[in-house]
Amino acid sequence: MFRTKADFLEEWTREKQLTLQVLESVTDEKLDQAIVEGHSSLGWLGWHLTTTIPFFASIADVANVGKPSSTVPDDAKTIVNTYKEYSQNLLEQVEHTWTDDSFTDMVDFFGSESPKGAVLRMLVSHQGHHRGQMTVLLRQAGLNVPGVYGPTIEQQS
């Protein structure tokens, strides 16, 4: 759980850059890449990462982050640009409207009372989870796999 604004801002800034590295590796031609037919595709996962920012933000009472569409764009650039917008909006809204005390304010999180800082922690964890899925699909698609938490095999060569 995040307990201070500085901790969240620092981690979100770093994590959003890592997510952007993954999203920027996706090409229009590979948006439909899935592990097997019928499973989550690169496009769907990228859009899901993007649209869950305003979803989690609304639970944590962070306003003006974005109004997502449930329709997955058919171009990778739209996903990247919308992710940039929503992730930056979240950063700025928390920076300008929250105090450290805001992180312990309680909100309803799927039927349980949770501190806002725990909701934002779940958002960061959620991003990491799906980013990992995307790196597998990037490799399967023959696309660049960025070293998210360390170098990839290609980067070590």
Secondary structure, DSSP 8 states (H G I E B T S, - for coil): ---SHHHHHHHHHHHHHHHHHHHTT--GGGTT-BSSTTS-BHHHHHHHHHHHHHHHHHHTT--SS----SS--SSHHHHHHHHHHHHHHHHHHHHHH--GGGGG-EEEETTEEEEHHHHHHHHHHHHHHHHHHHHHHHHHHT-----SSS--HHHH-
